[in-house]
Amino acid sequence: MSATATATATATVTDPLPVLVIGAGPVGLAAAAHLVERGLEPLVLEAGPVAGAAVREWSHVRLFSTWGEVTDPAAEKLLAPTGWVKPDAKTYPTGGDWAEKYLQPLADALGDKVRFGATVTGVSRAGRDRIVDADRETRPFVVHVAHADGREERLFARAVIDASGTWATPSPAGASGLPALGEKAAADRVTYRVPDLKDPAARARFAGRRTAVIGSGASAFTALASLADLAESEGGEGTKAVWILRRGISGSTFGGGTADQLPARGALGLAAKAAVDKGHADAVTGFRTEAIARDGDRLVLVAEDGRRLDPVDEVIVLTGFRPDLAFLDELRLALDERLQAPLALAPLIDPNQHSCGTVYPTASRSCPTRRRASTSSA
């Protein structure tokens, strides 16, 4: 443990404390690389046992961005002395490729600046709860950490970058943002991840069965295309998807197609459309799930308007993710009340106004003050 990380609570933000980064995923590790480039000391805390722990959970999914679009220039500079060779910039990595060929080498290059098995359980200002104003801005951040071996630790930092992501908190099937009635009770038949249908256990779970897919984004497209491939494969006969859409089908439902600025993303939307056109998936529109009821060994989805679908065997819920802000409760965060994102960033990514194709790249300069998604200054 470095001396800077064990500073006493009497330290001020002018003392040589590290910038603490929460999460050793693509954003957290890139942030650490930029800090090193600027002569600042990062300390990355990762709850998982390896770099990109969340990314590895979807290791079978192929990105629709190329290698040239998913590596950071500051990270590449840090990796260069290690002999790292960047993969072909025009090819598309899977999540597993991204983790093994880029994120883990980057974490290794950062060395003891990255700690694994370290879960951040709380962040505050040293000696000041969220109510107290006096000398607040002069106090360092205090970070409580729970380690995989059961130890608890208190660290101090000059700034905190929350790059913990949202993977652990998927949105529910319920259209209101709350779990549908019966959703928790049906947990054995409901998943919130795109299944890896090359895995024998997952293949056996979905082959020849009727599956509801709830969602309208790239993850839903991936699931629909995968189920269609399964239906056309040996042993997958009878596999059927029921695609649940909260809205209707329009010209933009399947994305930009051949006009998409990201060709692989456009192709993914076209693959989902092909699944519907070939009869491997039936689209149900305007369906806002209110309940998931048991019907023997199967499940029945019930909409807010009373519609009941024919029974399904499995449900894949791909309705997005939400941040877990519980560990930041003692900070004063300026967040958009709808998206729980920094106020300056929220209008640029608002799904009420944008789709993936209309959100342009953003950077720290987009959020010049009180940046929850990057640096907390509360």
Summary of the structure (lengths in Angstrom):
residues: 378
radius of gyration: 22.6
end to end distance: 25.8
largest distance: 69.2
contacts: 1193
relative contact order: 0.12
helix: 29%
strand: 22%
